[in-house]
């Protein structure tokens, strides 16, 4: 019983009733235009004095409503109303203007259905409650000696007066049932008539995929730049602390490297966050490249006491800009992994070369513990793998070929190798 009452008079039912009444209000101008047509056609001077002529005017007005539904704002406004008043999920509705012929046709069908049902329910909402109230109060009028208010003679009988309140209450319940049914019908048909077309769903999926791709790229940039900077600064500060009293010159170099590292990272962070700011312009800091920034990267890493040897058998200036930028990030992440997992007392070897139309990047460092337990690893290597895949290259990371660590976690001293091959010309 409670569930039935909620379905007829609950909050959702009331909102859907309001939605139908709004449809009836929207239908009124079209009914007036229809009356202008019906009046001369039938020779009547009082169209609204005849219920059949009112229905005829209503029937003429609905096709006019379907024609005017082609206006661009119709679908967004109707979709918003269906979402808030009918309780339809937003992801099942299309909030943009109807563009294709199919979308315009479905919008016209919805608009006609909304105004048609709304006009009927709105008319009933105006006529039924006053009449039902008279029936409910009729016995009181009879007791007080009042008239029958022009009602049929059947109400002269006592049994009719006794049943009048029941009939009035039944009429109100029937009105609520009609409104609930009409609202449920509109809510059911809204996704089909106001929802996106297959082309719209495909476009939305492509836009979402593009947005996710941009977010993933920004996440990689943040991880590589900020993660490397934090590892390098931590290593530099630790090395400076150990020799604070014995080697002031090294401490000054380490502090200068920390200052340079943090300044560059702040610039890169501003460039990335500028893309994320809604309505904001991207930062002005250029993306680092092998051609312009490799020497600085190696210098800042060495300033923390890391023993880094670099062999560059390629002209960084001759590399394509995209390859130079992504290559810098790969070297940066390789050094960052070595800092985190090998420590500051282990030598790191970096080799960059161009062979056979491919850019080869190799970063090697001894493994100071079991090769299978590199704590904190995973995100950096996945980021490198994503970059390599987008550039059409290949990547291997693990124990160096030919070592005993290939078949089982080796003892400390085995070599960990990151090897990347990127085609000089390939997909971007």
N, C-alpha and C positions, 0 to 999 in steps of 0.2 A: 504493500500500500504506500509506504513511504517512497519507494523507488518510483512508483507511478506518479505520485504527486511531484517528485523532483523533476521527472521528465516533462511534466506539463507546466510547472510553475518555478522551476529552479533557475539559477542565474543564467545558465547557458540557453535555456528555453526563452527566457525574457530577452536576452540579447538578440537571439534570432528573430523574435517577434518584432523588436525594434528595427532590425534589418528589413523585414518585410514591410513594415509601415513606411520606412524610407523609400522602398521601391514604389509603394502606392503614391507617396508624395511626388516622386519623380514622374509617375505616370500621369498626373493631373494635367500638365500642359498639353500632352499628346491627346488626352481625352477632350480637352477644350477645342483643339484643332479638329478632332474627329467630329465634334458636335457642329462645327461650322460647315462640315461637309454633309452630315446627316440631315441637318435642319432644312436646307433648301431642297435636298433630294427627296425628302418626305413631305415637304410643305408644312412642317411643324414649326411653330414659333416658340415652343417651350419644350426643348429636347429633354431637359432635366426633370420635367414633370412626368415623364413616361419611363418606366423601368426598361422596357424593351429598347427604346431609343438610346437610353444610357448605355446599355450593353452594346448596341451597334456603334456608338461613338467610341467605346472602349476598344471594340474590335478593329475599327479604322485606325485608332491611334497606335496600336502595337506595331504594325509594319513601319510606321513613321519612326518609332523608337529604334527599330532594328537598323534603319537607314542611318540615323544619327549616331549610332554606336561606332562608326568608323573614325570618329575624332580620336586623336592620339591619347588623350587623357582618360578615355573611358576605361580601358583595361586596367591601368595602374590604380585608378580610384576604386573600381569595383573589386580588384584583388585585395586592396587594403581593407575595404569594408568586409569582405569575406573572411579575411584573416582575423580581424578584431571582433567581429560580431558573430560570425558563424563558427569560429573556432577551428578553421582550417590551417594546417601547418604551413608556415611560410615557404618551406622548401618545395611544396607541391604547387605553388602558384608562381606565375610569371608577372613581375611587376613593371616590365617595360612595355612600351606601346606595341600594339599589334602591327606587324610589318608584312607578313606573307598573307596571301589570300585565305589560306586555311585558318590562320590565327584570327583574321578579321571576321571570318564566318562564324567561328566558335564564340568570339566575343559578342557578335550580334545575337547568337542563340542564347547566350547567358543573359544579356541585357533584356531581351524580350521575356525570358523566363522570370527574371527578377521582377520586372515591372508588372508582368501579368499576374503572378502569384501575389505580389505585393499589393496590387490594386484590389484584388479580391479580398485578401485578409484585412487590408485597411478599411474597405467598405464594411466588412462584417464587424470590425472593431468599433466602427462608429455607430452602427445600427443595433447590434445585438445587446450590448450592455444596458442601454436605457430601457429597452423593452423587457429584458430579464429583470431589471430592478423593479419595474412596474408590476410584473407578475409576482415577485417575491413579497412586495408590500401590499398587494391587492387585498388579502384578508384583513389587514389593518384598516384599509379604507372602508371595507364593508362593515366592520365592527363599529367604526366611527360614524357610519351613516353617509359615507361619501359615495360618489357615483362610480360607475364602472369605467370611467375615462374613455368612453367610446369603444370599449372592447366588445367582442361578439356576445350574443345573448346567452351562450352556453355558460358564461360565468355567473348567470343568475342562480345556477344550481349550487348547492352547498358542496357537493363532491368536487366540482370544478374549482371552487375557491380553495378547497383543501389541497388540491393538487397543483395549484398555480405556483406556489413557491418551489415545489420540486421541479416543475417544468422550467422555471427561471434559472435555478441552479444548474440543471442539466444543459441549458443553452450556453451558460458561461463555460462549463466544462467542455462542451462540444467546440466552442470557439477556441479555447486553449488547445484542444486536441488538433484542430485544423491548423492553428498557428505553429504548433510543434511539428506537425507533419510537413507543412510547407517549408519550415526552417531546416528540418532534416533533409528534405529533398534538395534544397539549394546547397547545403553543406556537402551532400554526396556528389552533386554534379559540378561543383566548383573546380575541383582539380582537373576534370576532363575538359571543361570549357574554358577555364582561365589558366590552366597549367601550361608550361612551356611545351612547344612542339619538339619532335625529335631533333630538328636542326638546332633549336634553342638549347636543348639539353647538351648536345654535342659542343656547342660554342661555350656554354658555361663550364663543361668539363675541361675543355682546352684552356680556358682562362684560369681555372683553378690549378691545372697542371703547370701552367706557366708561372703562376704565383708561387706554387710550392717549389718549382725549380729555382726561382730567384731567392726564396727564403733559404733553401739548402745551400746555395752558393754563398749567401751572406753568412750563414752559419759556419761554413768552411773557412771563409776569410777571417771571421772573428776567432775561430779556434786556432788557426795557424799563426796569425799575427800576435794576438794577445797571449796565447799559450806559450809560444816561443819566447816572447818578451819576458813573461813571468819566470820561465825556467832560466833564461839567461841572467836576468837581474838577480834571482836567488843565488845562482852560482857565483856571480861576480861579487855580491855582498858577502857571501860565505868565504870566498878566497881572500877578500880584503880584510875581513875580521881576523883571519888566522895570522896575517902578517902585518897587522896594524902597527906594532911596535918595531918590527925588524926591517920592514921594507916600505917606507912612506911613499916612495916613487910609484911602486906598484899599486898602492892604495889610491893615489891620485889618478892613475890611469883607469883603475876599476871604477871609481866614482864618475869619471868623465864618460866611461862607456855606459854606466847606468843612466846618466843624464841623457846621453844620445839615444839610447834604446827606448827610454820612456817617452822622449819627445817625438820620435818617429812613430811609436806605437799609438800615441794620442792622435797624431795626424791621420794614421790609417783608420783608427777607430772612429774618428769624426767623419771620414769619407764613407765608411760603411753605415754608420747610424744616420747619416743624411739621407740615404735611400729609404730607411725605415720610417723616418718622420713623415707623417701624413701632411702633404702639401709642402714639405721642406725640400730644398735643393740639395743635391749631393754635395759632399764635401769637396774642397778644392785640392786636397792632397792627392798626387798621382799615385797609381799603383806601383809598387816596387818591381823592378825587373832585374834579370841577370846582367844586362848591359850596364845599368846605372848603379845597382845597389849590391852586387855580389861581394865586392871588396869590403864595403862597410859591414855587411853581415858577418863575414869571416873575421874582420878586425874586432867587432864587438864581442863575438864568441870567444876569441882568444884572450880578450882583456880580462875575462873571468878566470883565466888559468887553464882553460881547455886547450889541449894540444890538437890543433887542427892542421892537417896538411891538405892542400888543394892543388889539383892538376887540371888545368883548363886547356884542352886541345881543340878549341873552337873559338871562333870570333863571336862574342856575344852580341856585338853590334849588327852582325849579319843575320841574327835569328829573327823570325817573324815576331811582331810585338806580342801576340797572344802566347806564343810558345815561350818567349822570354819571361813573361809575367808568371805563367803557370810553372815554369821551370824554377823560378826563384822561390815560389811557395813550396815546391817539392823539396828543394835543398834546405829551406828553412825548417820544414817539418822533420826532415831527416836528422838535422842537427839537434832539434828540440827533443826528438826521441832519444838520441844518444846522450843528451844532457840528463834526461829524466831517468834512463834505465842503465846507463853505463857509469855515470858519475864524472867528476871533474878531473880525475887522475888518469883517465883512459884516453888514448890517442884516437882521433877520428880521421878517417881518410875520405876525402871528397874528390871524385873524378867526373869531369864533364867533357864530353867529346861528341863530335859529329862523325858518324861512320855509316856508310851505305844509305845516305838520305834520311838518317834518323838521329835524333838527339838522345844521347845516352847519359844518364845521371846515375852515379853509384855512390852510396854512402856506406862505409864499413866501420865497425867498431868492435872491439873485443867484448864478449859477453862475460860480465862479472858474476853471474849467477846462472841457475838453470835457464836454458833458452826458452822453455815453455812457460816460465812464470815471470813475464815482464809486467810488473804491477802498473796499473793505470793505462796500459796500452789498449789499442783498438780504435779509438775515435780518429786519431791522426792517420793511421794506416787506411782506414775507410775513406777519409777525406782525400788522401793521395789516390786511392783506387778510383774514386769518383772523377777526379781531375783527369787521370790517365784514360779512363774509359771515354769521357767526352772528347778527348783529343785523338781517339782511335789508336792508342798505344797499348803497351803491355807493362805489367809490373810484377816483380817477385820480391818477397820479403821473408827472410828467415835465415837459418844457419847457412853459411857459405857452402857452395858446392864443393864436394870432395872432403868435407869434414865429417867427423864421427857424429856430429850433432844432427845429421839428417835423419838417422834412424832412431835416435833416442836423445832425450835431454842430456847434453854434454856437460862436462865439468866447466868450471870457470876457466876462461881463456879461449873458448871457441869464438869464432867470428860471426857477427850478425851482419847481414848484407841487405841493403835496399837497392834494388836495381830497376831502373825505369827506362823504357825505350819509347820515344815519341816521334812519330813521323813528321818530317819537316813540312809536308803538305798532307793534310787530312781533315776529317770533320772537325768543326769547331762547335 
